[in-house]
């Protein structure tokens, strides 16, 4: 899963082969959000 950005300890990744539509995972200190 490619990393798009890292700032203030927040990692932004984009899944494109998992399932439609392409979506973003945001990780911070063990927590995760999907956008």
N, C-alpha and C positions, 0 to 999 in steps of 0.2 A: 504494500500500500504506500504510494508515494507521499512524502511529506511536502505540503505546499508552503507552510510557514511555521516558524517557531518564534514566539515573542512572549516575554514575561513568564516563561515556563509553560506557556500554552502551546500545544502541538496541534496543528491543523492538517488533517490528512483527507485524501479523496479516494473513495472506492468507486471504480468504474466497471469492474467485471463481476461484482457480487450479485446484484439484482437491479433491475431498472427501478426508478431512474437513478442516475449517478448521484451519490450523496456524500456529504462531508461528515467526518468524525472529528470532534474537538476533544482533546484530552488535557486534563490538568490535575496534578497531584492524585492520581488514581481514580478520578471521576471522568465520565465520558458523556458527551452529548452528541446527538445525531441531528443534522440539519439537512 
